[in-house]
Amino acid sequence: MSGQDLYEILGVSRTASQDEIKKAYRKKAFEWHPDKHEGDKRDEAQEKFKDIAHAFEVLSEPKTRDIYDRFGEEGLKGGGMGGFGMDASDLFSQFFGGGMFGGGMGGHRRPQGPQKGSDVVHALKVGLEDLYNGVTKKIRVTRTRNCSDCKGTGSTKKDAVEECSACRGQGRRMEMRQISPGFVTQQVTTCPQCQGQGKTVDPNFKCKSCKGKRVVTDVTTLEVHVDKGMRDRQKIVFEGEADEKPDVLPGDIVFVLQQKPHEVFDRDGDNLYIKRKVNLLESLTGTEFKIQHLDGRVLHIKSKKGQTIRPNQVLEASKEGMPKYRSPFEKGSLLVKFDVEFPDSLQPKVVEQLQKLLPPKPKVQLPAAPKKPKKKVTDDEDEDDETNDEPMIEQVTLVEPRYEETRQSHGQQAYEEDDEHHGHGRTAQCASQ
């Protein structure tokens, strides 16, 4: 370090708050970042950037700041820094990774051990039969593996591998872009010189197997076991089977189940649904039919004797649904929803027979027919004197509605509902015209 006072390096007072120290550090680090300078100025920027990082490393932590305030740099050299704060490489990594401008700085510690790579997710389409019976599918996957010939170094010679000078071994670079006068934005990109590896290999000593890339392409076949009772969007994970990279733990390969629609069955949890149409006779006297189940069995399904079936009624066949996940001997129910088809009309003889067999229809009590006038009404007599109190009876026969009448009826209803919700909006509109 230069020996300069740490507060002066950041340009803050000794009573500065943590927020003021953070803001000052961001400003100074942005100003003296080595990528913003060229030539001899770049070397000066590197030294200043290290001083700025060290100053923030000490002053951003209350414990190390207190040691520095009391004992200066000598106190820190005496062990006061041990276990506190973050080192300069942490800060530099944060700068390139966007942590400086994205999240909190204080108390951040570098993860211990190698980091884990990204997971690879695949969609796996399965039929309802597969989820009912269970199935094993063989899937070919392409991934990267560390080169065994060079042991992931990319070189045939150990000292032929060097830290990338363009990104300082980070594998990423911060690019500054001016969007408008006085406004600059930064973006983290993969270093083009080392292709994000952070290291470069002498061309004369590149590994022939991986061509200096340190990894090779590998094609393997994974056996994906779909257990009985698994559900749509359930995940099957192969730990550590994703891409390998040097100094990085491989991620997982994840298969996400996607259930395909079935022509007969619908699933709801552990239950299966089917729809069944029955005629009026079946509805009144019972029904029986057969279906082929998902495991190939043929089910002969019957309703109870004497049981009638109502429109949209649901009946249950217990333990004929889906097997339960990890308890395949337990099953849900098979639920049948009935749609009763009524005949368009009946012959008079059939109606008579039904009237004898079925319970009687409710009788309609009609008022007596109006009496005839006792005498002829003349012009000089009041017609109200001979009116009858009994209402007139008029017979109305129901028929199938015509399309035009039905549409106009619904339109008028919607129009009236609109008036009801909007008050006198239509009257006001007419008044304004």
Secondary structure, DSSP 8 states (H G I E B T S, - for coil): -----HHHHHT--TT--HHHHHHHHHHHHHHT-GGG--THHHHHHHHHHHHHHHHHHHHTSHHHHHHHHHHHHHHIIIIITTT-S--HHHHHHHHHHTHHHHS--TT----SS-EE---EEEEEEE-HHHHHH-EEEEEEEEEEEE-TTTTTSSBSSGGGEEE-TTTTTSSEEEEEEEEETTEEEEEEEE-TTTTTSSEEE-GGGB-TTTTTSSEEEEEEEEEEEE-TT--TT-EEEETT-S--BTTEE---EEEEEEE---SS-EEETTEEEEEEEEEHHHHHH--EEEEE-TTS-EEEEE--TT----TT-EEEETT-S-EETTEEEEE--EEEEEEEE--S---HHHHHHHHHHS---------------SS---TTS-GGGG--SS------------HHHHHHHHHHHHHHHHHHHHTTHHHHHHHH-
